[in-house]
Amino acid sequence: MALRIALDAMGGDKGPEEMVAGAVLAVRGTGLSVTLLGDEARLRAALAAHVFPADRIEVVHASQVVAMDESPFDGIRKKKDATIVRAFALHREGKVDAVVSAGNSGATMAAAIKYLGRLDGISRPGIAGIYPTLKGPVVMMDVGANVDCRPRHLYEFGIMAAAFSRELFGVERPRIGLLSIGEEGGKGNILVKKSHDLFLKSSLNYIGNVEGRDTFQGDVDVIVCDGFVGNVCLKLSEGLAEAVFSMLGDEIRKSVKAKFGYLLAKDAFAAFRKRVDYAEYGGAPLLGIKGTGIVCHGRSNAVAIKNAIRVASEMVSHRVNDHIVELLAADNLDDLLAEAESSGALQ
Amino acid sequence: MALRIALDAMGGDKGPEEMVAGAVLAVRGTGLSVTLLGDEARLRAALAAHVFPADRIEVVHASQVVAMDESPFDGIRKKKDATIVRAFALHREGKVDAVVSAGNSGATMAAAIKYLGRLDGISRPGIAGIYPTLKGPVVMMDVGANVDCRPRHLYEFGIMAAAFSRELFGVERPRIGLLSIGEEGGKGNILVKKSHDLFLKSSLNYIGNVEGRDTFQGDVDVIVCDGFVGNVCLKLSEGLAEAVFSMLGDEIRKSVKAKFGYLLAKDAFAAFRKRVDYAEYGGAPLLGIKGTGIVCHGRSNAVAIKNAIRVASEMVSHRVNDHIVELLAADNLDDLLAEAESSGALQ
């Protein structure tokens, strides 16, 4: 049966017209169906500007929106008719197979947990970030949902990101690294040192500590960190990439020769931009919930939304959640924790 | 009186000849004197290739080196004749005014604390990283010396980095931001939330939380974080900058037109590289010790070493340490901590 993805059409900085354009690209390119949630009149007006198979996009009216700066928990509790609340309610009822939103990511996570619940064996669902590298993509988890973590949470992030990497990027046994400040197991903060021992004892393909500079080399498939560190990394990377282009642009504008040179090399710049563009990966999957969700960058354009809808559908068709549960079953986490504790590593 | 800087001539990946070349550039360009520590025969042979005022470079033989992968504490304890140990011993005896090393940074910090001690009122000396931004440089502290921190340590990093920013970059009242994952004071991990309240109550020019993406905008002068997060950021930035150039190079090499364009824009690329090159700032100052030290990147070339020697001399002539002590005296940290605790922020 064809999958149906709910899209929070009021999320994102570019407005519902951009979300609608993304939904249209998705149904045209993928054979999926989309349910748009938001202001019905506005969404229907936006849809009127497009040509698409009419039976594959439906509109469900939702009169409220959890704002970007609103408290996630208050937002979803107080606004029962918010797009993101209605979207996950539809997911719970089985009327859609996944939810995509470029709105308040905390509210998306909170609504996912409230309406769908956690996967069995997962105590902390999280958000996975996908980075381009010199080779394939790398999955970093958690990138913002869980700021203060214990070793078992990092272990869960490793399991979830590994299942995602395997199913979405076809990596048979993803190499998992623990983000630290030195490659030796003895280096890192208390959380990392304790987690290192847990990963060593696990059945995962753990390659040890990795450093920030390894993120973009492509020699590791999954990078595990707490959500504070992961979110700082995500935003630092964005800021640095922007600053690099801005400074390079400044220098190029200073000389006519350089400007001409840039015009000649423009296609190469465009190809490079496409290679590092977050829009290519669509968004950041929510992992660890009984269902499927993707949070997109607030600045997402129609292409990013189309890709997020595609990735959401692949997470469903590849049964990522079943693989998370399978990987969890390969280890007895309580035994691992007890073993690590008795060996002194968790003291 | 002219200042004399000790240089660990056996540190760094490029070998003592590069260190010697850096020392020669420094004495030629700055009027400073340099004491080289290392294998005397090898250093004298390297010096023979250069022209420089002979009385301004002296060589002190040291027969051992703390290796890059050696435990800092074991290294400085066991190797009494190590370059970095001898350098800080000279500093303690008043024979040099500062120490510069591109060797094992942990050993440099450990030797500094052992031979010079901590500044009064500082419990945790640290390492400050200097980043280029779209405007002036920003100082991030700590970038690796203290991985597990409490709020008082972050407060100390803020004081030390502010004194450095004021004296080295001429920023009268440096704007201090706390690295977090949202701009509101309520966002962050436990450490950041507690530290936020402490900074708010302090006399510092605290502007609140900043995010990773703000690092390169130049709207903040000092970014405070624990040494785990700071070190991850430092290495992630390095790795990302390298990956960006590598991917862009790949794309440019794919087309003759783009290659030609790149040649025309080459000066702009070179100017940009110079702007973001860590070598321009020389290295990362050790702050909070009773003396002056700079740790340089292992890959430092002669220019980076020359700049580090210059920055070390400016730290001495601008009396950065006196200004740290002055800034500390403006607040009573114990009162601030007690106040924050009674208001519930440190619970």
Chai-1 contact restraints between the chains, C-beta under 6 A:
chainA,res_idxA,chainB,res_idxB,connection_type,confidence,min_distance_angstrom,max_distance_angstrom,comment,restraint_id
A,L134,B,A243,contact,1.0,0.0,6.0,A-B,restraint_1
A,L134,B,S246,contact,1.0,0.0,6.0,A-B,restraint_2
A,V147,B,N189,contact,1.0,0.0,6.0,A-B,restraint_3
A,D148,B,N189,contact,1.0,0.0,6.0,A-B,restraint_4
A,D148,B,I190,contact,1.0,0.0,6.0,A-B,restraint_5
A,I181,B,F228,contact,1.0,0.0,6.0,A-B,restraint_6
A,I181,B,N231,contact,1.0,0.0,6.0,A-B,restraint_7
A,N189,B,V147,contact,1.0,0.0,6.0,A-B,restraint_8
A,N189,B,D148,contact,1.0,0.0,6.0,A-B,restraint_9
A,N189,B,F228,contact,1.0,0.0,6.0,A-B,restraint_10
A,I190,B,D148,contact,1.0,0.0,6.0,A-B,restraint_11
A,E211,B,K235,contact,1.0,0.0,6.0,A-B,restraint_12
A,G212,B,V232,contact,1.0,0.0,6.0,A-B,restraint_13
A,G212,B,K235,contact,1.0,0.0,6.0,A-B,restraint_14
A,G212,B,L236,contact,1.0,0.0,6.0,A-B,restraint_15
A,G212,B,G239,contact,1.0,0.0,6.0,A-B,restraint_16
A,R213,B,K235,contact,1.0,0.0,6.0,A-B,restraint_17
A,R213,B,E238,contact,1.0,0.0,6.0,A-B,restraint_18
A,R213,B,G239,contact,1.0,0.0,6.0,A-B,restraint_19
A,T215,B,L236,contact,1.0,0.0,6.0,A-B,restraint_20
A,T215,B,G239,contact,1.0,0.0,6.0,A-B,restraint_21
A,F216,B,G239,contact,1.0,0.0,6.0,A-B,restraint_22
A,F216,B,L240,contact,1.0,0.0,6.0,A-B,restraint_23
A,F216,B,A243,contact,1.0,0.0,6.0,A-B,restraint_24
A,F228,B,I181,contact,1.0,0.0,6.0,A-B,restraint_25
A,F228,B,N189,contact,1.0,0.0,6.0,A-B,restraint_26
A,V229,B,V229,contact,1.0,0.0,6.0,A-B,restraint_27
A,V229,B,V232,contact,1.0,0.0,6.0,A-B,restraint_28
A,N231,B,I181,contact,1.0,0.0,6.0,A-B,restraint_29
A,V232,B,G212,contact,1.0,0.0,6.0,A-B,restraint_30
A,V232,B,V229,contact,1.0,0.0,6.0,A-B,restraint_31
A,C233,B,L236,contact,1.0,0.0,6.0,A-B,restraint_32
A,K235,B,E211,contact,1.0,0.0,6.0,A-B,restraint_33
A,K235,B,G212,contact,1.0,0.0,6.0,A-B,restraint_34
A,K235,B,R213,contact,1.0,0.0,6.0,A-B,restraint_35
A,L236,B,G212,contact,1.0,0.0,6.0,A-B,restraint_36
A,L236,B,T215,contact,1.0,0.0,6.0,A-B,restraint_37
A,L236,B,C233,contact,1.0,0.0,6.0,A-B,restraint_38
A,S237,B,L240,contact,1.0,0.0,6.0,A-B,restraint_39
A,E238,B,R213,contact,1.0,0.0,6.0,A-B,restraint_40
A,G239,B,G212,contact,1.0,0.0,6.0,A-B,restraint_41
A,G239,B,R213,contact,1.0,0.0,6.0,A-B,restraint_42
A,G239,B,T215,contact,1.0,0.0,6.0,A-B,restraint_43
A,G239,B,F216,contact,1.0,0.0,6.0,A-B,restraint_44
A,L240,B,F216,contact,1.0,0.0,6.0,A-B,restraint_45
A,L240,B,S237,contact,1.0,0.0,6.0,A-B,restraint_46
A,L240,B,L240,contact,1.0,0.0,6.0,A-B,restraint_47
A,A243,B,L134,contact,1.0,0.0,6.0,A-B,restraint_48
A,A243,B,F216,contact,1.0,0.0,6.0,A-B,restraint_49
A,V244,B,V244,contact,1.0,0.0,6.0,A-B,restraint_50
A,S246,B,L134,contact,1.0,0.0,6.0,A-B,restraint_51
A,M247,B,F272,contact,1.0,0.0,6.0,A-B,restraint_52
A,M247,B,R275,contact,1.0,0.0,6.0,A-B,restraint_53
A,L248,B,F272,contact,1.0,0.0,6.0,A-B,restraint_54
A,E251,B,A268,contact,1.0,0.0,6.0,A-B,restraint_55
A,E251,B,A271,contact,1.0,0.0,6.0,A-B,restraint_56
A,E251,B,F272,contact,1.0,0.0,6.0,A-B,restraint_57
A,I252,B,A265,contact,1.0,0.0,6.0,A-B,restraint_58
A,I252,B,A268,contact,1.0,0.0,6.0,A-B,restraint_59
A,K257,B,L264,contact,1.0,0.0,6.0,A-B,restraint_60
A,A258,B,A265,contact,1.0,0.0,6.0,A-B,restraint_61
A,A258,B,A268,contact,1.0,0.0,6.0,A-B,restraint_62
A,F260,B,L264,contact,1.0,0.0,6.0,A-B,restraint_63
A,G261,B,G261,contact,1.0,0.0,6.0,A-B,restraint_64
A,G261,B,L264,contact,1.0,0.0,6.0,A-B,restraint_65
A,G261,B,A265,contact,1.0,0.0,6.0,A-B,restraint_66
A,Y262,B,A265,contact,1.0,0.0,6.0,A-B,restraint_67
A,L264,B,K257,contact,1.0,0.0,6.0,A-B,restraint_68
A,L264,B,F260,contact,1.0,0.0,6.0,A-B,restraint_69
A,L264,B,G261,contact,1.0,0.0,6.0,A-B,restraint_70
A,A265,B,I252,contact,1.0,0.0,6.0,A-B,restraint_71
A,A265,B,A258,contact,1.0,0.0,6.0,A-B,restraint_72
A,A265,B,G261,contact,1.0,0.0,6.0,A-B,restraint_73
A,A265,B,Y262,contact,1.0,0.0,6.0,A-B,restraint_74
A,A268,B,E251,contact,1.0,0.0,6.0,A-B,restraint_75
A,A268,B,I252,contact,1.0,0.0,6.0,A-B,restraint_76
A,A268,B,A258,contact,1.0,0.0,6.0,A-B,restraint_77
A,A271,B,E251,contact,1.0,0.0,6.0,A-B,restraint_78
A,F272,B,M247,contact,1.0,0.0,6.0,A-B,restraint_79
A,F272,B,L248,contact,1.0,0.0,6.0,A-B,restraint_80
A,F272,B,E251,contact,1.0,0.0,6.0,A-B,restraint_81
A,R275,B,M247,contact,1.0,0.0,6.0,A-B,restraint_82
